[in-house]
């Protein structure tokens, strides 16, 4: 969970959201009221959707399309949150079953953090790397030698070598 959460407020514009996302390298911005209650969510996907559907992508930049569009017109208003005391498995289940990219985390209905699908991927990566370091390296499966020795010789005569040798003797 990221505890320092960048947010927006009612009255902010889509252009502000885009700048904040690009500057911070994030894709989800909770919208909060004066009491820090989550009242909406703006995603990078939504910003791009507005640009493509309402702007002119071939001639107009994202900033121009976003302009002074108020975020409260476009934000997701029915935001699912997870309580800070909930197990991480509950947050993962909500993200996975609802196909969310992020989930605002609240305590006493106030925003205290945000957890993203990327957080779970990074957690899994660290877990698997630590697990890999604890295990001894995997051994290759060796073929068991047969108990009876083979009566036939394994080597076949090299026919090419004989031909080369005979052509050399002809030239001499």
Secondary structure, DSSP 4 states (H G I P E B T S, - for coil): -BSS--EEETT-BHHHHHHHHHHHT-SEEEEE-TT--EEEEEEHHHHHHHHHHHS-TTTS-HHHHHTT-BHHHHSB-S--EEETTS-HHHHHHHHHHHT-SEEEEEETTEEEEEEEHHHHHHHHHHHHHHHHHHSPPPPPPPPPPPSSPPSS-SPPP-HHHHHHHHHHHHH-
